[in-house]
Amino acid sequence: QVQLVESGGGLVRPGESLWLSCSVSGIDFDIYTLAWYRQAPGKQRQLVAAITRLNKAAYLPSVKGRFTITRNNAATSVHLQMHWLKPEDTAVYYCNARYEDLDYWGQGTRVTVSS
């Protein structure tokens, strides 16, 4: 059974930081591309950051320089370090694992940035 379980969301003030984690089980973790998506109220889900099996990372332009995605193959987990959070970062953040036509999602963790 494939499971992706996110944690670390919460309510923070603008300028603060959060660390999101996603624990993955049931897949051959090392070969998957891992990613974080987010969906704000009334908006489409968007790709925030992705990291390949070779540790190459890519970011949404609006988060580049503020967010960092990392993977831990030994612990089968993927993380998103978020700094200098802005109100427009408010969304439900989803963990994703993808390999060819295999595509798995977590249940999401809510991030709210508000003063």
C-alpha distances in whole Angstrom, upper triangle without the diagonal:
4,6,10,13,16,19,23,24,28,31,34,37,38,38,36,33,29,26,22,19,16,13,11,8,5,8,12,13,17,17,16,18,18,20,21,22,24,25,29,30,31,30,28,25,26,25,26,25,23,23,22,21,25,25,27,27,28,29,30,34,35,32,34,35,34,30,28,25,24,21,20,18,19,17,15,16,18,21,24,27,30,33,36,34,36,36,35,31,30,27,24,22,18,16,15,14,15,16,18,17,13,13,11,13,13,15,18,21,24,27,31,34,37,40
4,7,10,13,17,20,22,25,29,31,34,35,35,33,29,26,23,19,16,13,11,8,6,4,6,10,11,14,15,13,15,14,16,17,18,21,22,26,27,29,27,25,22,23,21,22,21,19,19,19,18,22,22,24,23,25,25,27,30,31,29,30,32,30,26,25,21,20,17,17,16,17,15,12,13,15,18,20,24,26,30,33,31,33,33,31,28,27,24,21,19,15,13,11,10,12,13,16,15,11,10,8,9,10,12,15,18,21,24,28,31,34,37
4,6,10,13,17,18,21,25,27,31,32,32,29,26,22,20,16,13,10,8,6,5,6,9,12,11,15,16,14,15,13,15,15,16,18,20,23,25,27,26,23,20,21,20,20,20,18,19,19,19,22,22,23,23,24,24,25,29,29,27,28,30,28,24,23,19,19,16,16,15,16,14,11,11,13,15,18,21,23,27,30,28,30,30,29,25,24,21,18,16,13,10,10,10,13,15,18,17,13,12,8,8,7,9,12,14,18,21,24,27,31,34
4,7,10,14,15,18,22,24,27,28,28,26,23,19,16,13,10,6,6,5,7,9,10,13,11,15,15,13,13,11,11,12,13,15,17,20,22,24,23,21,17,18,17,17,16,15,16,17,17,20,19,21,20,21,21,22,25,25,23,24,26,24,20,19,16,15,13,14,14,15,13,10,9,10,12,14,18,20,23,26,24,26,26,25,22,21,18,15,12,9,7,8,8,12,15,18,17,14,11,8,6,5,8,9,11,15,17,21,24,27,31
4,7,10,12,15,19,21,25,26,26,23,20,17,14,11,8,5,5,7,9,12,13,16,14,17,19,16,16,13,13,12,14,15,17,19,21,24,23,21,18,19,18,17,17,17,17,19,20,23,21,23,21,22,21,22,26,25,23,24,26,23,20,19,16,16,14,15,16,16,13,11,9,10,11,13,16,18,22,24,22,24,24,24,20,19,17,13,11,9,8,10,11,15,18,21,21,17,15,11,9,6,7,8,9,13,15,19,22,25,28
4,7,8,12,16,17,21,22,22,20,17,13,11,7,6,4,7,9,12,15,16,18,16,18,20,17,16,13,12,10,12,12,15,17,19,22,21,20,16,17,16,15,15,15,16,19,20,22,20,21,19,20,19,20,23,22,19,21,22,20,16,16,14,14,14,14,16,17,14,12,10,9,9,10,13,15,18,21,19,21,21,20,17,16,14,11,8,7,7,10,12,16,19,22,22,19,16,13,10,6,7,6,6,10,12,15,18,21,24
4,6,9,13,15,18,20,20,17,14,11,9,6,5,6,8,12,15,18,19,21,18,21,23,20,19,15,14,12,14,14,16,17,20,23,22,22,18,19,18,16,16,17,18,21,22,24,22,23,21,21,20,21,24,22,20,22,22,19,16,16,14,15,15,15,18,18,15,14,11,11,10,10,12,13,17,19,17,19,20,20,16,15,14,11,10,10,10,13,16,19,23,26,26,23,20,16,13,10,10,8,6,9,10,14,16,19,22
4,7,10,11,15,17,17,14,11,7,6,5,6,9,11,15,18,21,22,24,21,23,25,22,21,17,16,13,15,14,16,17,19,23,22,22,19,19,18,16,16,18,19,22,23,25,22,23,21,21,20,20,23,21,18,20,20,17,14,15,14,15,16,16,19,20,17,16,13,12,10,9,10,11,13,16,14,17,17,18,14,14,13,11,10,12,12,16,18,22,25,28,28,26,22,19,16,13,13,10,7,9,9,12,13,16,19
4,7,9,13,14,15,13,10,7,8,6,9,11,14,17,20,23,24,26,23,25,27,23,22,18,16,13,13,12,13,14,16,19,19,19,17,17,17,15,16,18,20,23,25,27,24,25,22,21,19,19,21,19,17,19,20,16,14,15,15,17,18,19,22,23,20,19,16,14,12,11,11,11,13,15,12,14,14,15,12,10,10,9,8,11,12,16,19,22,26,29,29,26,23,20,16,13,12,9,5,5,5,8,10,13,16
4,6,10,13,14,11,10,8,10,10,12,15,17,21,24,27,28,30,27,29,30,27,26,22,19,16,16,14,15,14,16,20,20,21,19,19,20,17,19,22,23,27,29,30,27,28,25,24,22,21,23,20,18,21,21,17,16,18,18,20,21,23,26,27,23,23,19,18,15,14,13,12,14,15,12,13,13,15,12,10,10,10,11,14,16,19,23,26,30,32,32,30,26,23,20,17,15,12,8,6,5,6,8,11,13
4,7,10,12,10,10,9,12,13,16,18,21,24,27,31,31,33,30,32,33,30,28,25,22,18,18,15,16,14,16,19,20,21,20,20,21,19,21,24,26,29,31,33,30,30,26,26,23,22,23,20,18,21,21,17,17,19,20,22,24,26,29,30,27,26,23,21,18,16,15,13,14,14,11,12,11,13,11,9,11,12,13,16,19,22,26,29,32,35,35,33,29,26,23,20,18,15,11,8,6,5,6,7,9
4,7,8,6,8,8,11,13,17,19,23,26,29,32,33,34,31,32,34,31,29,25,22,19,19,17,17,16,18,21,21,23,21,21,21,19,20,23,25,29,31,32,29,29,25,25,22,21,22,19,17,19,19,15,15,18,19,22,24,26,29,30,27,27,23,21,18,15,14,11,11,10,8,9,9,12,11,10,12,14,15,18,20,24,27,30,33,36,36,34,30,28,25,22,21,17,14,11,8,6,5,6,8
4,6,6,9,10,14,16,20,23,26,29,32,36,36,37,34,35,36,33,31,27,25,21,21,18,19,17,19,22,22,24,23,22,23,20,22,25,27,31,34,34,31,30,27,26,22,21,22,18,17,19,19,15,16,19,21,24,26,28,32,33,30,30,26,24,21,18,16,12,11,9,8,8,8,12,11,11,14,16,17,21,23,26,29,32,36,38,39,37,33,31,28,25,24,20,17,14,11,8,5,5,5
4,6,9,11,15,17,20,23,27,30,33,36,36,37,34,35,36,33,30,27,24,20,20,18,18,16,18,21,21,23,22,21,21,18,20,24,26,30,33,33,29,29,25,24,20,19,19,15,14,17,16,13,14,18,20,23,26,28,32,33,31,31,27,24,20,17,15,11,10,7,5,5,6,10,9,10,14,17,17,21,23,26,29,32,35,38,38,36,33,31,28,26,25,21,18,15,12,10,6,6,6
4,7,10,14,16,20,23,26,29,33,36,36,37,33,33,35,32,29,26,23,20,21,19,20,19,21,24,23,25,23,22,22,18,19,23,25,28,31,31,27,27,23,22,19,18,18,15,13,15,13,10,12,16,19,21,24,27,30,32,30,30,26,23,19,16,13,10,7,4,5,6,9,12,11,13,16,18,18,22,23,26,29,31,35,37,38,36,33,31,28,26,26,22,19,17,13,12,9,10,10
4,7,11,13,17,20,24,27,30,34,33,34,31,32,33,30,28,25,22,19,20,18,20,19,21,24,24,25,23,22,21,18,19,22,24,27,30,30,26,26,23,22,19,19,19,16,14,16,14,11,12,15,17,19,22,24,28,29,27,27,23,21,17,14,11,8,6,5,6,8,11,13,11,13,15,17,17,20,21,25,27,30,33,36,37,35,32,30,27,24,24,20,17,15,12,11,9,10,11
4,7,10,13,17,20,23,27,30,30,31,27,28,30,27,25,21,19,16,17,16,19,18,21,24,23,24,22,20,19,16,16,19,20,24,26,27,23,23,20,20,17,18,18,16,13,14,13,9,9,11,14,16,19,20,24,25,23,23,19,17,13,11,8,5,4,6,6,10,12,14,11,13,15,16,15,18,18,22,24,27,30,33,34,32,29,27,24,22,22,18,15,14,11,11,10,12,14
4,6,10,13,16,20,23,27,27,28,24,25,27,24,22,19,17,14,15,14,17,17,20,23,22,22,20,19,18,15,15,17,19,22,24,25,21,22,19,19,17,17,19,16,13,15,14,11,10,11,12,14,16,18,21,23,20,20,16,14,10,8,6,5,7,9,8,11,13,14,11,12,13,13,12,14,15,19,21,24,28,31,31,29,26,23,21,18,18,15,12,11,9,10,10,13,15
4,7,10,13,16,20,23,23,24,21,22,24,21,19,16,14,12,14,14,17,18,21,24,23,23,20,19,17,14,14,16,16,20,21,22,19,20,17,18,16,17,19,18,14,16,15,12,10,10,10,11,13,14,18,19,16,16,13,11,7,6,5,6,9,12,11,15,16,17,13,14,14,14,12,13,13,16,18,22,25,28,29,26,23,21,18,16,17,14,11,12,10,13,13,17,19
4,7,10,13,17,20,20,21,18,20,21,19,17,13,12,9,12,12,15,17,19,23,21,20,17,17,15,12,12,14,15,18,19,21,18,19,16,17,15,16,19,18,14,16,16,14,11,10,9,10,12,13,16,18,15,14,10,8,5,5,6,8,11,14,13,16,17,17,13,13,13,11,9,10,9,13,15,19,22,25,26,23,20,17,15,12,13,10,8,10,9,13,14,18,20
4,7,10,13,17,17,18,15,17,19,16,15,12,11,10,13,14,17,19,22,25,23,22,19,18,16,14,13,14,14,17,17,19,17,18,16,18,17,18,21,21,17,18,19,16,13,12,10,10,10,11,13,14,11,11,7,6,4,7,9,11,15,18,17,19,21,20,17,17,15,13,10,10,9,12,13,17,20,23,24,21,18,16,13,11,12,11,10,12,13,16,18,21,24
4,6,10,13,14,15,12,14,16,14,13,10,10,9,12,14,17,19,22,24,23,21,18,17,16,14,13,13,13,15,16,19,16,18,16,18,17,19,22,22,19,20,21,19,15,14,11,11,9,10,12,13,10,9,5,5,6,9,12,14,18,21,19,22,23,22,18,18,16,13,10,9,6,9,10,14,17,20,21,18,15,12,10,8,10,9,10,13,14,18,20,24,27
4,7,11,11,13,10,13,16,14,14,11,12,13,15,17,20,23,25,28,26,24,21,21,19,18,16,15,15,16,16,19,17,20,19,20,21,22,26,26,22,23,24,22,19,17,14,12,10,10,11,11,8,6,5,7,9,12,15,17,21,24,23,25,26,26,22,22,20,17,14,12,9,11,11,15,17,21,21,17,15,12,11,9,12,12,13,16,18,21,24,27,30
4,7,8,10,8,11,13,11,12,10,12,13,16,18,21,24,26,28,26,24,21,21,19,18,17,15,14,15,14,18,17,19,18,20,21,23,26,27,24,25,26,24,20,18,15,14,11,10,10,11,9,6,6,8,11,14,17,20,24,27,25,28,28,27,24,24,21,18,15,12,9,9,9,12,14,17,18,14,13,10,10,9,12,13,15,18,20,24,26,30,33
4,6,8,8,11,13,12,14,13,15,16,19,21,24,27,29,31,29,27,23,24,22,22,20,18,17,17,16,19,19,22,21,23,24,26,30,30,27,28,29,28,24,22,19,17,14,13,11,12,10,7,9,11,15,18,21,24,27,31,29,31,32,31,27,27,25,21,19,16,12,12,11,13,14,18,18,14,13,11,12,11,14,16,18,21,23,27,30,33,36
4,7,8,12,13,12,15,14,17,19,21,23,25,29,31,32,31,28,25,25,23,24,22,20,19,18,17,20,21,23,23,25,26,28,32,32,30,31,32,31,27,25,21,20,16,15,13,14,13,10,12,14,18,21,24,27,31,34,32,34,35,33,30,30,27,23,21,18,15,13,11,13,13,16,16,12,13,11,12,13,16,18,20,24,26,30,33,36,39
4,5,9,9,8,12,12,15,17,19,22,25,28,31,32,30,27,24,24,21,22,20,17,16,15,13,17,18,20,21,22,24,26,30,31,28,29,30,29,26,23,20,18,14,14,12,13,13,9,12,13,17,20,23,26,30,33,32,34,34,33,29,30,27,24,21,17,14,12,9,10,10,13,13,10,11,10,12,13,17,19,21,25,27,30,33,36,40
4,6,6,7,11,12,15,18,21,24,27,30,33,34,32,29,25,25,22,23,20,17,15,14,11,14,16,18,19,22,24,26,30,31,29,28,30,30,26,23,19,17,14,13,10,11,12,9,12,14,18,21,24,27,30,34,33,35,36,34,31,31,29,26,23,19,16,14,10,11,10,13,14,11,13,12,15,16,20,21,23,27,29,32,34,38,41
4,6,6,9,9,12,15,18,21,24,28,31,32,30,27,23,23,20,20,17,14,12,11,9,12,13,15,16,19,21,23,27,28,25,25,26,26,22,19,16,13,10,10,7,9,9,6,9,10,14,17,20,23,27,30,29,31,33,31,28,28,26,23,20,17,13,12,8,10,10,13,15,12,12,12,14,14,18,19,21,24,26,29,31,35,38
4,6,8,10,13,17,20,23,26,30,33,34,32,29,25,24,20,21,17,14,11,9,6,9,10,13,15,18,20,23,26,28,25,24,26,26,22,19,15,13,9,9,6,9,10,8,10,11,15,18,20,24,27,30,30,32,34,32,29,30,28,26,22,19,15,14,10,11,10,13,16,14,14,14,16,18,21,22,23,27,27,31,33,36,39
4,7,9,13,17,19,23,26,29,32,33,31,27,24,23,19,20,17,13,11,8,5,9,11,13,15,17,20,22,26,28,25,25,26,26,23,20,17,15,12,12,10,13,14,11,13,13,17,19,22,25,28,31,31,33,34,32,29,30,28,26,22,19,16,13,10,9,7,10,13,11,12,13,16,18,22,22,24,27,28,32,34,37,40
4,6,10,13,16,19,22,26,29,30,27,24,20,19,16,17,14,11,9,7,6,10,11,12,13,15,17,20,23,25,23,22,24,24,20,18,14,13,11,12,10,13,14,10,11,11,14,16,20,22,26,29,28,30,31,29,26,27,24,22,19,16,12,10,6,5,5,9,11,9,9,10,13,15,18,19,21,24,25,29,30,34,37
4,7,10,13,17,20,23,26,27,24,21,18,16,13,13,11,7,6,4,6,9,9,9,10,11,13,16,19,21,19,19,21,21,17,15,12,11,10,12,11,15,15,12,12,10,13,14,17,20,23,26,25,27,28,26,23,24,22,20,17,14,11,8,6,5,6,9,12,10,10,11,12,14,18,18,20,22,23,26,28,31,35
4,7,10,14,17,20,23,25,22,19,16,14,11,11,9,6,5,6,8,11,10,11,10,11,12,14,18,19,17,17,19,18,15,13,9,9,8,11,11,14,14,10,9,7,9,11,14,16,20,23,22,24,25,23,20,21,19,17,13,11,7,6,5,6,9,12,14,12,10,10,10,11,15,14,16,19,19,23,24,28,31
4,7,10,13,17,20,21,19,16,12,11,7,8,6,4,6,9,11,13,12,11,9,9,10,11,15,16,14,14,17,16,12,11,8,10,10,13,14,17,16,13,11,8,9,9,13,14,18,20,19,20,21,19,16,17,15,14,10,8,6,5,6,8,11,14,15,14,11,10,10,11,14,12,14,16,16,20,21,25,28
4,7,10,13,17,19,16,14,10,9,6,6,5,6,9,12,15,17,14,14,11,11,10,10,14,14,12,13,16,14,11,11,8,11,11,15,16,19,17,15,12,9,9,8,11,12,15,17,16,17,18,16,13,14,12,10,7,6,5,6,9,11,15,17,18,16,13,12,10,10,12,10,11,13,13,16,17,21,24
4,7,10,14,15,12,10,7,5,4,5,7,9,12,15,18,20,18,17,14,12,10,10,13,13,12,14,17,15,12,13,12,14,15,18,20,23,21,18,15,12,12,11,14,13,16,18,16,16,17,14,11,12,9,8,6,5,6,7,11,12,16,18,18,17,13,12,10,10,11,9,11,12,12,15,17,20,24
4,7,10,12,9,8,5,5,7,7,10,12,16,18,21,23,21,20,17,15,12,11,14,13,12,15,17,15,13,15,14,17,18,21,23,26,23,21,18,15,14,12,14,13,16,17,14,14,13,11,9,9,6,5,4,6,9,11,14,16,20,22,21,20,16,15,12,11,11,8,9,9,9,12,14,17,20
4,7,8,6,6,4,6,9,10,13,16,19,22,25,27,24,23,20,18,15,13,16,14,14,18,20,18,16,18,17,20,22,25,26,29,26,24,21,18,17,15,17,16,18,19,16,15,13,11,10,9,5,5,7,8,12,13,17,18,22,23,22,21,17,16,13,13,12,9,10,9,10,12,14,17,20
4,6,5,7,7,9,12,12,16,18,22,25,28,30,27,26,23,20,17,15,17,14,15,18,21,18,17,20,20,23,24,27,29,32,29,27,24,21,20,17,19,16,18,18,14,13,11,9,8,6,4,6,9,11,15,17,20,22,26,27,26,25,21,20,17,16,15,12,12,10,10,10,12,14,17
4,6,8,10,12,15,16,19,22,26,28,31,33,31,30,26,24,21,18,20,18,18,22,24,22,21,23,23,26,28,31,32,35,32,30,27,24,23,21,22,20,22,21,17,15,13,11,11,9,7,9,12,14,18,19,23,25,28,29,28,27,23,22,19,18,16,13,14,11,12,11,13,15,18
4,7,10,12,16,17,21,23,27,29,32,34,32,31,28,25,22,19,21,19,20,23,26,24,23,26,25,29,30,33,34,37,35,32,29,27,26,23,25,22,24,24,20,18,15,13,14,12,10,12,14,16,20,21,24,25,29,29,28,27,24,23,20,20,18,16,17,15,15,15,17,18,21
4,7,9,12,14,17,20,24,26,29,31,29,27,24,21,19,15,17,16,17,20,23,22,20,23,23,26,27,30,32,35,33,30,27,24,23,21,23,21,22,22,19,17,15,12,12,11,9,11,13,14,18,18,22,23,26,27,25,25,21,21,18,19,17,15,16,15,15,15,17,18,22
4,6,10,12,16,17,21,23,26,28,27,25,22,19,17,14,16,16,17,20,23,22,20,22,21,24,25,28,30,33,31,28,25,23,22,20,22,21,23,23,20,18,17,14,14,13,11,11,12,13,15,16,19,19,22,23,22,21,18,18,16,17,16,14,16,15,16,17,19,21,24
4,7,9,12,14,18,20,23,25,23,22,19,17,14,12,15,15,15,18,21,19,17,19,18,21,22,25,26,29,27,24,22,19,18,17,19,18,21,21,18,18,17,14,12,12,9,9,9,9,12,12,15,16,19,20,19,19,15,15,12,13,13,12,13,13,14,16,18,20,24
4,6,9,11,15,18,21,23,21,19,16,13,11,9,12,12,12,14,18,17,15,16,15,18,20,23,24,28,26,23,21,18,17,15,17,16,19,19,17,16,16,13,11,12,10,11,10,10,12,12,15,15,19,20,19,19,15,15,13,15,15,13,15,15,15,16,18,21,24
4,6,8,11,14,17,19,17,15,12,10,8,7,10,11,11,12,16,15,13,13,12,15,16,20,21,25,23,20,18,15,14,13,15,15,17,19,17,17,18,14,12,14,12,12,10,9,10,10,12,13,16,17,18,17,14,14,13,14,16,13,15,15,15,18,19,22,25
4,7,11,14,17,18,16,14,11,8,6,5,9,9,7,9,12,11,9,10,9,13,15,18,20,23,22,20,17,13,12,10,12,11,14,15,13,14,15,13,10,12,11,11,9,10,10,11,14,15,18,20,20,20,16,16,14,15,16,13,14,14,13,16,16,20,23
4,7,10,14,15,12,11,7,6,4,6,10,11,8,9,12,11,8,8,6,10,12,15,17,20,19,17,15,11,10,8,11,11,14,16,15,16,18,16,13,15,14,14,11,11,10,10,12,13,16,18,19,18,16,16,14,15,17,15,15,16,15,18,19,22,25
4,7,10,11,9,8,6,5,7,9,12,14,12,12,14,14,11,10,7,9,10,14,15,18,18,15,13,10,10,10,13,14,17,19,19,20,22,20,17,19,17,16,13,12,10,9,10,10,13,15,17,16,14,14,14,15,18,16,17,19,18,21,22,26,29
4,7,8,6,5,4,7,9,12,15,17,15,13,15,16,12,10,7,7,7,11,12,15,16,13,12,9,10,11,13,15,18,21,21,23,25,23,20,22,20,19,16,14,12,11,10,11,12,15,17,16,15,15,15,16,19,18,19,21,21,24,25,28,31
4,5,5,5,7,9,12,15,18,20,18,17,18,19,16,13,10,10,9,12,11,15,16,13,13,11,13,14,17,19,22,25,25,27,28,26,23,25,24,22,19,17,14,12,10,10,10,12,15,15,14,15,16,18,21,21,22,24,24,27,28,32,35
4,5,7,10,13,16,19,21,24,21,20,21,22,19,16,13,11,9,11,9,13,14,12,13,12,14,16,19,21,24,27,27,30,31,29,26,28,26,25,21,19,15,13,11,10,10,13,16,15,15,16,17,19,23,22,24,26,27,30,31,35,38
4,6,9,12,16,19,21,24,21,19,20,22,19,16,13,11,10,12,11,14,16,15,15,14,16,17,19,22,24,27,28,30,32,30,27,30,28,27,23,21,18,17,14,14,13,15,19,18,18,19,21,22,26,25,26,29,28,32,32,36,38
4,6,10,13,17,19,21,18,16,17,18,15,12,9,8,8,10,10,14,15,14,13,11,13,14,15,18,21,24,24,27,29,27,24,26,25,24,21,19,16,15,14,14,15,17,20,19,19,19,20,21,24,23,24,26,25,28,29,32,35
4,7,10,14,16,18,16,14,15,17,14,12,10,10,10,13,14,17,18,17,16,13,14,14,16,18,20,23,23,25,28,26,23,26,25,24,21,19,17,16,15,15,15,17,20,20,19,20,20,22,25,23,24,26,25,28,28,32,34
4,7,11,12,15,13,10,12,13,11,9,7,8,10,14,15,18,19,17,15,12,12,11,13,15,17,19,20,22,24,22,19,22,21,21,17,17,15,14,14,14,16,18,20,20,18,19,19,20,23,21,21,23,22,24,24,28,31
4,7,9,12,10,8,11,13,10,9,9,11,13,17,18,22,22,19,17,14,14,12,14,14,16,18,18,20,22,20,17,20,19,20,16,16,15,14,15,15,17,18,20,20,18,19,19,20,22,20,21,22,21,23,23,26,29
4,6,8,7,6,9,10,8,8,9,12,14,18,20,23,23,21,18,15,13,11,12,12,14,15,15,16,18,16,14,17,16,17,14,15,14,14,16,16,19,20,22,22,19,20,19,19,21,19,19,19,18,20,20,23,26
4,6,6,6,10,10,9,11,11,15,18,21,23,27,26,23,21,17,16,13,14,13,14,15,14,14,16,13,12,15,14,16,14,15,15,15,17,18,20,22,23,23,20,20,19,20,21,18,19,18,17,18,18,21,24
4,6,5,9,10,10,12,14,17,20,24,26,29,28,27,24,20,18,15,16,14,14,14,14,14,16,13,13,16,17,18,17,18,19,19,21,21,24,25,26,26,24,24,23,23,25,22,22,21,19,20,19,22,24
4,6,9,9,9,12,14,18,21,25,27,30,29,27,24,20,18,15,15,12,12,12,11,10,12,10,9,13,14,17,15,17,19,20,22,23,26,27,28,28,25,25,23,23,24,20,20,19,16,17,15,18,20
4,6,5,6,9,11,15,18,21,24,27,25,24,21,17,15,11,11,8,9,9,9,10,12,10,9,12,13,15,13,16,16,18,20,21,24,26,27,27,24,23,21,21,22,19,18,17,14,15,14,17,20
4,5,6,8,10,14,17,21,23,26,25,24,21,17,15,12,11,10,10,11,12,13,16,14,12,16,17,19,16,18,18,19,21,22,24,26,28,27,25,24,23,23,24,21,21,20,18,19,18,21,23
4,6,8,11,14,18,21,24,26,25,25,22,18,16,12,11,9,9,9,11,13,17,16,14,17,19,21,18,20,20,21,23,24,27,29,31,30,27,27,25,25,26,23,22,21,19,20,18,21,22
4,7,10,13,17,20,23,26,24,24,20,17,14,10,8,6,5,6,8,10,14,13,11,14,16,18,16,18,18,20,22,24,27,29,31,29,27,26,24,23,24,20,19,18,15,16,14,17,19
4,7,10,14,17,20,22,21,20,17,13,10,7,5,4,6,9,9,12,15,14,11,14,15,16,13,15,15,17,19,21,23,26,27,26,23,22,20,19,21,17,16,16,14,15,15,18,20
4,7,10,13,16,19,18,17,14,11,8,6,5,7,9,12,12,15,18,17,14,17,17,17,14,15,14,16,17,19,21,24,26,24,22,21,20,19,21,18,17,18,16,18,18,21,23
4,7,10,13,16,15,14,11,7,6,5,6,9,12,15,15,18,20,19,15,18,17,17,13,13,11,12,13,15,18,21,23,21,19,18,17,16,19,16,16,17,16,19,19,23,25
4,7,10,12,12,11,9,6,5,7,8,11,14,18,18,21,23,22,19,21,20,19,15,15,12,13,13,15,17,21,23,21,19,18,17,17,19,18,17,19,19,22,22,26,28
4,6,9,9,8,6,4,6,9,11,15,18,21,21,24,26,25,21,23,22,20,16,15,12,12,11,14,15,19,21,19,17,16,16,16,19,18,18,21,20,24,25,28,31
4,6,5,6,5,6,8,12,13,17,20,24,24,27,29,28,24,26,24,22,19,17,14,15,13,16,17,21,23,20,19,18,18,17,20,19,19,22,22,26,27,31,33
4,5,5,7,8,11,15,17,20,23,27,27,30,32,31,27,28,27,24,21,19,15,15,13,15,15,19,21,18,18,17,18,18,21,21,22,25,25,29,30,34,36
4,6,8,11,13,17,19,22,25,29,29,32,34,33,29,30,29,27,23,21,18,18,16,18,18,22,24,21,21,19,20,19,23,23,23,26,27,30,32,35,38
4,5,9,11,15,17,20,23,27,27,30,31,31,27,28,26,24,20,19,15,16,15,18,19,22,24,21,20,18,18,17,20,20,20,23,24,27,29,32,35
4,7,10,14,17,20,23,27,26,29,30,30,26,26,24,22,18,16,13,13,11,14,15,19,20,17,16,14,15,14,17,17,18,22,23,26,28,32,34
4,7,10,13,16,20,23,22,25,27,26,22,23,21,19,15,13,10,11,10,14,16,19,21,18,16,14,13,12,15,15,15,18,19,23,24,28,31
4,7,10,13,17,20,19,22,24,23,19,20,18,16,13,11,8,9,10,13,15,19,20,17,15,13,13,12,15,14,14,17,17,20,22,26,28
4,6,10,13,17,16,19,21,20,16,17,16,15,11,11,9,11,12,16,18,22,23,20,18,16,14,13,15,13,12,15,14,18,19,22,25
4,6,10,13,12,15,17,17,13,14,14,13,10,11,10,12,14,17,20,23,24,22,19,17,15,14,16,13,12,13,12,15,16,19,22
4,7,10,10,14,16,16,13,15,15,15,12,14,13,16,18,20,23,26,28,26,23,21,19,18,19,16,14,15,12,15,15,18,20
4,7,7,10,13,13,10,12,13,14,12,14,14,17,20,22,25,28,29,27,24,23,20,19,19,16,14,13,11,12,11,15,17
4,5,9,12,13,11,13,15,17,15,18,18,21,23,26,29,32,33,31,28,26,24,22,23,19,17,16,13,13,11,14,16
4,6,10,11,10,12,15,17,17,20,21,23,26,28,31,34,35,33,30,29,26,25,25,21,19,17,13,13,10,12,13
4,7,8,6,9,12,14,14,17,19,21,24,27,30,33,33,32,28,27,24,22,22,18,16,14,10,9,7,9,11
4,5,5,8,11,14,14,18,20,23,26,28,32,34,34,33,29,28,25,23,23,19,17,14,11,9,6,8,10
4,5,6,9,13,14,18,21,23,27,29,32,34,34,33,29,28,25,23,22,18,16,13,10,7,5,6,8
4,5,8,12,13,16,19,21,25,26,30,32,32,31,27,26,23,22,21,17,16,13,10,9,8,9,12
4,6,9,10,13,16,18,22,24,27,29,29,28,24,23,20,19,18,14,13,10,8,7,7,10,13
4,7,9,13,16,18,22,24,28,30,30,28,24,23,19,18,16,13,11,8,5,5,5,8,12
4,6,9,13,15,19,21,25,27,26,25,21,19,16,14,13,10,9,6,6,7,9,12,15
4,7,10,13,17,19,23,25,24,22,18,16,13,11,9,6,5,4,6,8,11,14,18
4,7,10,14,16,20,22,22,20,16,14,11,9,9,5,5,6,7,10,13,16,20
4,6,10,13,17,19,18,16,13,10,7,6,7,4,7,9,11,14,17,20,24
4,7,10,14,17,17,14,11,8,6,5,8,7,9,12,13,17,19,23,26
4,7,10,13,13,10,7,6,5,7,10,10,12,15,17,20,22,26,29
4,7,10,11,8,6,5,7,9,13,13,16,19,20,24,26,29,33
4,7,7,6,5,6,9,12,15,16,19,22,23,27,28,32,36
4,6,5,7,9,12,15,19,20,23,26,27,30,32,36,39
4,6,8,11,15,18,21,22,25,28,29,33,34,38,42
4,6,10,13,17,20,21,25,27,29,32,34,38,41
4,7,10,14,17,19,22,25,27,30,33,36,40
4,7,11,14,15,18,21,23,26,29,32,36
4,7,10,12,15,18,21,24,27,30,34
4,7,8,12,15,17,21,23,27,30
4,6,9,12,15,18,21,24,28
4,7,10,13,16,20,23,26
4,7,10,13,16,19,23
4,7,10,13,16,20
4,7,10,13,16
4,7,10,13
4,6,10
4,7
4
